[in-house]
Amino acid sequence: MSTLIDQPLSASYARGRVSVKMRSGLDFSFPVMGNPRLKGQPAGKLSVIEVSPFGLHWPLLDEDLSIRGILNGDYGAQAPLSTKPKAKARALALAR
């Protein structure tokens, strides 16, 4: 069972980044270039963000991201940015 301890209050897009304000006071941002569905999209579509207790939704782009995933460096359909080197090292170790 997962316990929700924080929730997003708002999200906005500016200059290639999505910024999120959390109920706890935590503010963070992440680059849209880390997500293939967001990368290269016009600002007008990137700026329309719906916030739910668990994540963000771009209705004009049919994309959803969980807050948990974002905070773990997973910005979408690609492998999580924070684990790419680990996954590559693990694959190399298994190949030996």
N, C-alpha and C positions, 0 to 999 in steps of 0.2 A: 504494500500500500504506500502511496506517495502522499506526503503532506505538503500542502502549499503554504509557504511561509512569507511570500512576497508576491505582489501583483503589479503589472505595469499600469500606470495611470495615463500616460500619453506617449506618442511616438511621432517623430517628424523626420523629414528628409531635407538635407541641404548639403551641397558641395560634395556629393559622392558618398555620404555617410547617412545612416539612419541613427538617430538619437532617441533613447528611451529613458523615461523618468519612471522610477518605481515608487510604490507606496512607502517603502522604508526610507526613501531619500536618496537611494543609489541612483546615479545617472551613469549611463554608459552609451557607447556608440559602436557601430561596426560598419565596415566598408561594403557597399553594394556590389563591388567587383568580385567579392567572394561567393556570389550567388549567380548562376547562369541565367535565371529567369529575371533577375533585377538588373544585372549588368547591361549597360547600353540603352536602358529604357529612358524615355523622356521624363523630366522632372515632374510634369503634370501627373503622370501615372504613378511615379514613385512617392509622391506626396499624399496620395489617397491611401491611408493606413488605418485599418480598424484594429482596435485593441480589445483583447479578451483576457480573462483571468490567467490564461496559460500561454498566450503568445500574441503574434502579430499576423494580420491578414491584409494582403493587397488585392482587393476585389477586381480591379481592372487588369491585374496580371495573373490572377488565379494562383497566388503563392501564399503559403503559410509557413511561419517559423515559430518554433516554441522558444520561450524565454530560456528554459533549461538548455536547449541545444545551442542557442546563441551564446550563452555564458560559457559553454564548453568549447566554443570556437567553431561550431557547425553552423554555417550561414546558408545552407541549402543543399542542392543536389550533389555537390562535389563532396569529396571526403573532407571531414573536419580539418580546418587549417591547423589547429593545435596538435593534431595527431598524425599528420602526414609523415613527418620524419620517423615517428615511432613505428607506424605501420610499415614503412619501407625497410627499416632496420629489422623488424620482426620477419618480414618476407625474406630478406637476405639470410637471416639466421636459419630459417626453415629450409632454405635451398641448399645449405651446406651439408 
